[in-house]
Amino acid sequence: MKKDGLHYDICYDSSANLRWLSFVNADSTAPLLLFIHGAPGSSSAFLPYLKDKRLREAYSMLLVDRPGYGFSNYGKYQPIPKQYEAIQHILQQAKREAKVVAIGHSFGGTIAGYIAIKNPTWLNGTIMIAPAIDPDQEKYLWFGKLALYKATRWLAPRSLRVAADEKYSHEEELHTFITDWSQIKKPILHIHGDADGLVPYGNVDFSKNNIPSELLQIKTLQNKGHLIPFTERETIIDEILRFVNGL
């Protein structure tokens, strides 16, 4: 960022063991884009968005390290409600509790969806990118258990261990609020590649069947996989601009 002459702040709350990256637009009325990464990962996954000229001209941005990842209590996964509480705390510390659009990818998309369900006063809208929200669509890969089982867990880096902890509690957690999606009150955009091999495209049907239709937009990326925020960044930025400007 420094090499490109782009300013941003690295913020850390030692009392809560949380870190986030922040860019504040000169226009104090500009909406805030809240980026929530997947697993494994950290706020740095969205650095290309923090660099993007179009986004910097239109919005403020905040990239969080979710609890258990990056520099936020690294290695110790926290369940979805605790993730939500951490994000609330970060926004309070950043003094940005208005006109927020939550943008989450993969498991971060789940957190973004949970935020939409809770409907805090600061939320204007939500973008879920390839979100894992349907418990019946959970896909398990055999090598993920290597980071879960005690006998082999030590072989995996901590980033994979915490991701395995999240993965193997995720389905059960989704069931705890499976009937709450109808409570969403603000617009929500679900973006998904129809060739996603990690979080199946069937999650789109879950959104269609559970989120109020008048609030839901679906964007399908044909023949695209799970890493669309990175492989199709310009398309995702186009969708962010279109969605947020329409709120």
N, C-alpha and C positions, 0 to 999 in steps of 0.2 A: 504494500500500500504506500509506504514511504517513497519507494522508488518511482511509483506512478504519481507522486505528489498529491495523494488523496488522504484527507484527514478522517480519523475515526478515533473513538475512545475505547480502551480496554478497561472494564469496570469489574471490581471484585468486592463482594460483601463477605468479609471473614466471619462475621457472626452467624451467617446462614450457610457459609461455604458454597457460594454461588458466583459464577462468572458470566458476564455477557459483553458483547461488542455493540457499540452504539454510534450511530451517525445522526446528528441533529440538523435538520434542514433550517436554513435561515428564515424560512416562513414558519412562524410558530403555529400557524393553523393547518399546516400540512399533515395529512394522515400519517400514522405510524404503521409500518409493516413489521410484524413480529414473526421472525423466521424460527421454526422449530425443526431440528434435525431428526434423522432416523437413528437406527442402531445397526452396527456400531457407528459412531460419528461424534461430531462436536459442532460448535458454532462455525468453525472454519469451513465446513462443507458449503456454506452459503457466502463465502467471501467474494466469489465472482459477482454475486448480486449486489453486495455492498460497494463494488467497484463500478457498477453499471451507471453510465451517465444519465440515461433516461429516468432510472429510479431515483438517483440522487437529486435530480432536478425537481422531481414531483413530491417526494416523500422523505420523512425521517425513517430510519431503520434500526431495528434492534434484533440481534442474533444471540440466542441463549445457548449456554451449555446446559442441557437437561441434567437433573440430579443423577449422578452415577457416571456421567460422561465428561470429557474435556477436563476443565478445572473446577467442576461442581461436584465435590464429594466423590471423586473418581473411584470407580470400582464398586460402588454401593448403590444398587438399583433401588428406586423408590416407586411404589405403585402409582397408577394414573392420578388418583385424587391428590397425592402428595406432589406430583409433577405440576398439577394445576395450581396448587398453593404456592409452589416455588415461583411460577411465572407471575402470579399475582404479586408476590413479594418483590420480584425484580421490577415490575412496572411501578410499584409504589416508590422504590428506591430511585428509579429513573425519572420519577415525577411525570410519567406519561400514562395517564389513566383516562384517556379519551380518544375517540376516533382511531381505534386500533383495528387492523385487519390481521387476523392470525393466519399464517401460512405454514403448513406442516407437510413433511414428506414421510411416507412409510409409517413407522410407529409414531413419528412426529405428527403425521396426519391424523392419527388416532387422538393424540392430545389436542390438536386443533378442533377435532370434532367434539371432544368432551367439553372444551371451552364453549363451543357453540351451544351445547346442551345446557350448561350452567348459566349462559347468557348474562355475563357480568355487564355492568353499566358502561364499561369502557369499550365494549366490542361493537364494531360496526358491521363486520362481515367475516367470512371464513373461507379459505381456500385449502382444500385437502388434495394433496398430490399423491396418487397411488396409496391411499390410506388402508391400513389393515383394520377394518371395522366390523367385519362379519365373522363371528366365531366359527361358523360352519365352513368358512373358506380358509381357515388357518392351514398353512402348508409347512410341514416339518421336514428338514433335511438331516440325513443321518449324521453328518459330521458336526452338526450343532450340539449333539449330545456329548461330544468330546470335551466341551467346555463346561458341561453340566455335571458329569459324573465325577465323584471324588477321586477315583483312581487315575483319571486322565486330565482333570481340571487344571492341575498345576502346569501342564504342557502349553496351555493356551494363554495368550497375553490377557491382561485384565480387561481390555476393551472388549474382547470376545466373551469373557466370563460374564461381564455385566449384561452384554447383549443376549447371552443364553438365558440368564436369569429373567430378563424381560420377556424373551420369546416364550419360555415355558410357563410363564404365569399369565401370558397375554389372553389366551382363550377364556380362562376362568374370569379374568377381570372384565372382559367384554360382556360377559353374561350378567354382571352386576348392574349394568345400565342399559341393557338391550332394549328395554321397553321405553326408554326416555328420549329417543331421537325425535319423537313427535313434538317434544317441548321446544324445539329450536324456533327462535323468533326472528333471527336475522338472516339475510341472504347467505347462501353457501354454494360454492363452486367445487365440484368434484372433477378432477382431471386424472385420467387413467390411460395407460397404454393397453391396447387389446392383446398384446403379446407378452404381458407381464408374467414372468415365470416364478416370481417370488411372492407377490401379493396378487392373487388371481383377479382377472377382470370381473369376476362374479361379484366383487365388492360393490361394483356400480349398481347392480340389481338391489343390493341391500339398501343403498342410498335411495333409490327410486321407491322402494317399498316402505321406507320408514321415515324419511324426511319429508315435511310438508312440500307438496309439489310446487306450490306457488313461490317457494323460497329457493328451490333447488335448480341449479344449472349443471349440466353434464358436458364435459369436453373429452371426447375420445381421440387419442392419438393413434392412428392406424399403424399397425405393424411395429409398435414401439414397446420397449420393455420397462423394467422397474426404475431405471436410473434416469428418467426423463428430466428431472431438474438440471441435470448436468449434460446429458446428450442433446437435449432439445431446449437449451436455456433461452434462446431468443423467442421461441414459441411460448414458453412459460411466461417470460417477461411481457410479451404481447397480451397474454391472458390476464396477467396481474393488472396491467394498465387499463385494459378494457373493463374488468370487473370492478376495480376500485373506483374508477372514474364514473361508473354507473350507479354507485351507491347513493 
